[in-house]
Amino acid sequence: MENFVSDHRVACDGGRAAHDFAASVVAEPVVITRGTAGAGAGLSDKALERTIAYIEAHLFEDLSLGDLARTACVSRFHFARMFRVRTGFSPMKYVQHERIRIAKLLLRSGDRNISSVAAALGFFDQSHFSRVFRKITGMSPGRYAQCHAPARRTHAPGR
């Protein structure tokens, strides 16, 4: 899954390519395998759905591995292993990716500054948020916001 991160790094030149990239980020799915719940197959579909719903409902709060394991009704050790089998991510890495996905949406809206986005999503500080954001997206949050901010309309005075 580490290739997933490097495959989506882009430079921001503006224009159609930047627009297409922004559109793809909104629909950027996390790949989750479905189906067999046999030995070694990971969490059952229901346990995975419960866990993901819990993550989405509590994304702006502190989440622990124990909280997620209790949601799936398995031990922390088994949960971590089985979640990775199904998603390709450790549970906390999945949470991190989801937080960065939401951060992208907030930064694109242009309504919030970087420090308020970092604080809202539970990062220790803006520096921690920036490191994680850059690692996942390939660009700093400031650059991302600059490249994806909505166009501001300018009106000619007196007309």
Backbone as numpy.savetxt, mean C-alpha at the origin, in Angstrom:
# Nx Ny Nz CAx CAy CAz Cx Cy Cz
8.46 -11.80 -5.01 7.65 -10.59 -5.01 8.50 -9.32 -5.01
9.79 -9.42 -4.69 10.62 -8.23 -4.68 10.70 -7.61 -6.08
10.58 -8.44 -7.12 10.58 -7.91 -8.48 9.37 -7.03 -8.73
8.27 -7.31 -8.04 7.06 -6.51 -8.16 7.36 -5.04 -7.90
8.18 -4.79 -6.87 8.52 -3.42 -6.51 9.35 -2.77 -7.60
10.42 -3.44 -8.05 11.30 -2.81 -9.02 10.66 -2.69 -10.40
9.68 -3.54 -10.70 9.02 -3.46 -12.00 8.14 -2.23 -12.14
7.77 -1.58 -11.03 6.85 -0.45 -11.07 7.53 0.88 -10.79
8.85 0.93 -10.84 9.56 2.18 -10.62 9.61 2.96 -11.92
9.30 4.23 -11.85 9.30 5.06 -13.03 9.83 6.43 -12.69
10.27 7.12 -13.69 10.63 8.53 -13.54 9.42 9.35 -13.94
9.36 10.56 -13.45 8.19 11.39 -13.72 8.56 12.47 -14.74
8.15 12.28 -15.96 8.39 13.27 -16.99 7.12 14.04 -17.30
6.01 13.63 -16.73 4.74 14.27 -17.03 4.13 13.66 -18.28
3.11 14.27 -18.78 2.50 13.83 -20.02 1.72 12.54 -19.87
1.47 11.89 -20.97 0.61 10.71 -21.02 1.18 9.54 -20.22
2.49 9.34 -20.25 3.08 8.21 -19.52 2.83 8.34 -18.03
2.99 9.54 -17.49 2.75 9.76 -16.06 1.28 9.54 -15.74
0.40 9.98 -16.62 -1.05 9.78 -16.42 -1.39 8.30 -16.43
-0.84 7.55 -17.38 -1.10 6.11 -17.47 -0.58 5.39 -16.23
0.61 5.79 -15.76 1.15 5.18 -14.57 0.24 5.45 -13.37
-0.20 6.68 -13.21 -1.08 7.04 -12.09 -2.36 6.21 -12.12
-2.91 6.04 -13.30 -4.13 5.24 -13.44 -3.87 3.79 -13.06
-2.70 3.27 -13.41 -2.40 1.87 -13.09 -2.18 1.67 -11.60
-1.68 2.68 -10.92 -1.41 2.56 -9.50 -2.70 2.42 -8.71
-3.74 3.13 -9.13 -5.02 3.06 -8.44 -5.56 1.63 -8.47
-5.37 0.95 -9.58 -5.90 -0.40 -9.74 -4.84 -1.46 -9.45
-3.76 -1.10 -8.75 -2.65 -1.99 -8.50 -3.05 -3.08 -7.51
-3.36 -4.28 -7.98 -3.82 -5.33 -7.07 -2.67 -6.04 -6.39
-2.92 -6.57 -5.24 -1.98 -7.48 -4.60 -2.42 -8.86 -5.01
-1.50 -9.62 -5.57 -1.84 -10.94 -6.09 -2.08 -11.91 -4.93
-3.24 -12.52 -4.92 -3.60 -13.49 -3.90 -4.07 -14.74 -4.61
-3.45 -15.85 -4.26 -3.84 -17.10 -4.89 -5.07 -17.65 -4.20
-5.97 -18.23 -4.96 -7.21 -18.82 -4.44 -7.17 -20.31 -4.67
-8.04 -20.98 -3.96 -8.24 -22.37 -4.30 -7.87 -23.32 -3.19
-7.04 -24.30 -3.51 -6.79 -25.42 -2.62 -6.37 -24.98 -1.25
-7.00 -25.56 -0.25 -6.64 -25.27 1.13 -6.02 -26.50 1.77
-5.28 -27.25 0.99 -4.62 -28.45 1.50 -3.40 -28.08 2.32
-2.67 -29.10 2.74 -1.48 -28.88 3.56 -0.48 -28.01 2.81
0.00 -27.00 3.48 1.00 -26.12 2.89 0.43 -25.09 1.93
-0.88 -25.03 1.77 -1.48 -24.12 0.80 -1.73 -22.74 1.39
-1.53 -22.58 2.67 -1.75 -21.27 3.26 -3.12 -21.16 3.89
-3.51 -19.92 4.18 -4.79 -19.65 4.82 -5.94 -20.05 3.91
-7.04 -20.42 4.51 -8.25 -20.69 3.74 -8.74 -19.38 3.13
-9.58 -19.48 2.12 -10.13 -18.28 1.49 -10.84 -17.41 2.52
-11.64 -18.02 3.38 -12.40 -17.25 4.38 -11.49 -16.57 5.38
-10.46 -17.28 5.85 -9.52 -16.68 6.81 -8.75 -15.52 6.16
-8.37 -15.69 4.91 -7.67 -14.62 4.21 -8.59 -13.42 3.99
-9.82 -13.67 3.60 -10.78 -12.57 3.40 -11.04 -11.82 4.70
-11.19 -12.56 5.82 -11.38 -11.92 7.13 -10.18 -11.06 7.49
-8.99 -11.59 7.25 -7.76 -10.88 7.59 -7.63 -9.60 6.76
-7.86 -9.69 5.47 -7.73 -8.52 4.60 -8.80 -7.48 4.96
-10.00 -7.93 5.26 -11.04 -6.99 5.68 -10.65 -6.30 6.99
-10.05 -7.05 7.90 -9.60 -6.48 9.16 -8.49 -5.44 8.92
-7.55 -5.78 8.05 -6.47 -4.84 7.73 -7.05 -3.56 7.15
-7.97 -3.69 6.19 -8.57 -2.50 5.57 -9.33 -1.66 6.58
-10.03 -2.30 7.51 -10.82 -1.58 8.50 -9.95 -0.90 9.56
-8.74 -1.42 9.77 -7.88 -0.91 10.84 -6.55 -0.38 10.31
-6.50 -0.02 9.05 -5.25 0.39 8.42 -4.65 1.64 9.07
-5.48 2.50 9.62 -5.00 3.73 10.22 -4.66 3.55 11.71
-4.68 2.32 12.18 -4.38 2.01 13.58 -3.12 1.15 13.65
-2.61 0.97 14.87 -1.49 0.04 15.05 -2.01 -1.37 14.85
-1.36 -2.11 14.00 -1.73 -3.51 13.75 -0.56 -4.39 14.19
-0.87 -5.45 14.89 0.18 -6.39 15.28 -0.07 -7.73 14.61
0.97 -8.53 14.57 0.86 -9.87 14.01 -0.16 -10.68 14.81
-0.18 -10.48 16.13 -1.14 -11.18 16.98 -2.58 -10.83 16.64
-2.84 -9.54 16.37 -4.19 -9.11 15.98 -4.63 -9.82 14.71
-3.74 -9.85 13.74 -4.08 -10.46 12.45 -4.26 -11.97 12.59
-3.40 -12.61 13.38 -3.51 -14.06 13.59 -4.82 -14.42 14.29
-5.21 -13.60 15.27 -6.49 -13.86 15.96 -7.66 -13.74 14.98
-7.57 -12.80 14.06 -8.63 -12.63 13.07 -8.75 -13.88 12.19
-7.61 -14.48 11.87 -7.61 -15.69 11.03 -7.81 -16.97 11.85
-7.83 -16.84 13.18 -8.04 -17.99 14.07 -6.92 -19.02 13.99
-5.67 -18.55 13.92 -4.51 -19.44 13.93 -3.42 -18.80 14.79
-2.40 -19.57 15.13 -1.29 -19.03 15.93 -0.49 -18.03 15.09
0.23 -17.16 15.77 1.04 -16.14 15.06 2.03 -16.79 14.11
2.71 -17.83 14.57 3.71 -18.49 13.74 3.08 -19.07 12.47
2.01 -19.82 12.63 1.35 -20.42 11.46 0.74 -19.35 10.57
0.17 -18.33 11.19 -0.43 -17.27 10.40 0.60 -16.62 9.48
1.74 -16.24 10.03 2.76 -15.56 9.23 3.18 -16.42 8.04
3.39 -17.70 8.29 3.80 -18.60 7.22 2.70 -18.78 6.18
1.47 -19.02 6.65 0.37 -19.29 5.72 -0.04 -18.03 4.95
0.05 -16.87 5.57 -0.28 -15.62 4.88 0.71 -15.38 3.73
1.99 -15.63 4.00 3.01 -15.46 2.96 2.78 -16.42 1.79
2.37 -17.64 2.08 2.09 -18.61 1.02 1.00 -18.07 0.10
-0.05 -17.48 0.67 -1.20 -17.00 -0.12 -0.94 -15.69 -0.84
-0.17 -14.79 -0.23 -0.03 -13.44 -0.80 1.34 -13.15 -1.39
2.36 -13.89 -0.97 3.71 -13.58 -1.39 4.37 -12.53 -0.52
3.66 -12.02 0.46 4.17 -11.00 1.38 4.07 -11.52 2.81
4.97 -11.06 3.67 4.74 -11.28 5.10 3.54 -10.43 5.48
2.85 -10.76 6.56 1.68 -9.96 6.93 2.00 -8.47 7.12
3.09 -8.17 7.79 3.41 -6.77 8.05 3.88 -6.06 6.77
4.51 -6.77 5.87 4.90 -6.18 4.59 3.65 -5.88 3.76
2.65 -6.76 3.85 1.38 -6.52 3.17 0.73 -5.25 3.72
0.71 -5.11 5.05 0.14 -3.92 5.68 0.90 -2.67 5.20
2.21 -2.77 5.14 3.03 -1.65 4.67 2.67 -1.27 3.24
2.53 -2.25 2.38 2.16 -1.97 0.98 0.77 -1.34 0.89
-0.15 -1.82 1.70 -1.50 -1.23 1.71 -1.46 0.22 2.19
-0.64 0.49 3.19 -0.52 1.86 3.69 0.08 2.77 2.62
1.05 2.28 1.89 1.64 3.09 0.82 0.64 3.27 -0.31
-0.19 2.27 -0.59 -1.23 2.42 -1.61 -2.18 3.55 -1.23
-2.58 3.60 0.03 -3.46 4.67 0.50 -2.72 6.01 0.50
-1.46 5.99 0.87 -0.65 7.22 0.85 -0.60 7.81 -0.55
-0.49 6.98 -1.56 -0.49 7.45 -2.94 -1.79 8.18 -3.26
-2.90 7.61 -2.83 -4.19 8.24 -3.07 -4.27 9.59 -2.37
-3.83 9.64 -1.12 -3.88 10.89 -0.35 -2.96 11.95 -0.95
-1.77 11.53 -1.38 -0.83 12.48 -1.97 -1.33 12.99 -3.31
-1.98 12.11 -4.08 -2.52 12.54 -5.38 -3.64 13.54 -5.23
-4.38 13.44 -4.14 -5.51 14.36 -3.96 -5.02 15.79 -3.76
-3.80 15.95 -3.25 -3.24 17.29 -3.05 -3.78 18.00 -1.82
-4.63 17.33 -1.03 -5.25 17.94 0.14 -4.40 17.87 1.40
-3.42 16.97 1.43 -2.65 16.75 2.65 -1.16 16.84 2.37
-0.42 17.29 3.36 1.04 17.33 3.21 1.62 15.98 3.63
2.89 15.79 3.36 3.54 14.50 3.58 3.52 14.11 5.05
3.80 15.04 5.94 3.85 14.69 7.36 2.48 14.27 7.89
1.41 14.89 7.41 0.08 14.49 7.89 -0.31 13.12 7.33
0.11 12.82 6.10 -0.15 11.49 5.53 0.62 10.44 6.34
1.88 10.72 6.64 2.71 9.79 7.42 2.08 9.53 8.78
1.65 10.58 9.46 1.06 10.43 10.78 -0.27 9.67 10.72
-1.09 9.98 9.73 -2.39 9.33 9.60 -2.26 7.83 9.37
-1.22 7.43 8.67 -1.04 6.02 8.32 -0.18 5.26 9.33
0.15 5.91 10.45 0.82 5.20 11.53 2.32 5.02 11.40
2.98 5.80 10.56 4.43 5.71 10.48 5.04 6.45 11.66
6.23 6.04 12.10 6.86 6.63 13.27 7.08 8.13 13.07
7.53 8.49 11.89 7.76 9.90 11.57 7.84 10.03 10.05
8.01 11.26 9.58 8.04 11.50 8.14 9.24 10.83 7.48
10.35 10.76 8.19 11.55 10.13 7.64 11.31 8.64 7.40
10.70 7.96 8.37 10.39 6.54 8.21 9.44 6.34 7.04
8.40 7.16 6.98 7.44 7.09 5.88 8.15 7.27 4.53
9.02 8.26 4.46 9.72 8.54 3.20 10.60 7.38 2.77
11.31 6.75 3.72 12.15 5.59 3.38 11.30 4.44 2.84
10.20 4.14 3.52 9.34 3.03 3.08 8.70 3.36 1.74
8.21 4.59 1.58 7.57 5.00 0.34 8.54 4.87 -0.83
9.78 5.37 -0.65 10.79 5.30 -1.71 11.14 3.85 -2.04
11.24 3.00 -1.03 11.59 1.60 -1.26 10.52 0.90 -2.09
9.26 1.21 -1.83 8.17 0.54 -2.53 7.89 1.16 -3.90
7.94 2.48 -4.02 7.56 3.14 -5.27 8.72 3.54 -6.15
9.91 3.69 -5.56 11.06 4.12 -6.35 11.21 5.63 -6.42
10.36 6.37 -5.74 10.50 7.83 -5.70 10.06 8.34 -4.33
10.51 9.52 -4.00 10.15 10.09 -2.70 8.68 10.51 -2.69
8.07 10.62 -1.51 6.68 11.07 -1.46 6.50 12.47 -2.02
7.48 13.34 -1.79 7.40 14.71 -2.32 7.39 14.72 -3.84
8.26 13.93 -4.43 8.32 13.84 -5.89 7.03 13.23 -6.44
6.54 12.19 -5.77 5.30 11.55 -6.19 4.16 12.56 -6.15
4.05 13.30 -5.06 2.98 14.30 -4.93 3.11 15.36 -6.03
4.33 15.76 -6.30 4.57 16.78 -7.33 4.16 16.26 -8.72
4.47 15.02 -8.99 4.17 14.44 -10.30 2.69 14.12 -10.48
1.98 13.87 -9.39 0.61 13.39 -9.49 -0.43 14.34 -8.91
-0.01 15.51 -8.50 -0.97 16.46 -7.93 -1.95 16.90 -9.01
-3.19 17.16 -8.61 -4.17 17.64 -9.60 -3.76 18.99 -10.15
-4.06 19.20 -11.41 -3.71 20.47 -12.05 -4.51 21.59 -11.41
-3.84 22.68 -11.13 -4.50 23.84 -10.56 -4.92 24.77 -11.67
-6.14 25.26 -11.58 -6.63 26.19 -12.61 -6.22 27.60 -12.24
-5.79 28.34 -13.24 -5.45 29.74 -13.02 -6.45 30.58 -13.79
-6.93 31.61 -13.16 -7.90 32.49 -13.79 -7.24 33.84 -14.04
-7.50 34.39 -15.19 -6.97 35.71 -15.51 -7.73 36.75 -14.68
-7.02 37.62 -13.95 -7.72 38.62 -13.13 -8.44 39.64 -14.00
-9.63 40.03 -13.55 -10.37 41.09 -14.21 -11.07 40.68 -15.48
-11.19 39.45 -15.77 -11.84 39.04 -17.03 -13.03 38.22 -16.77
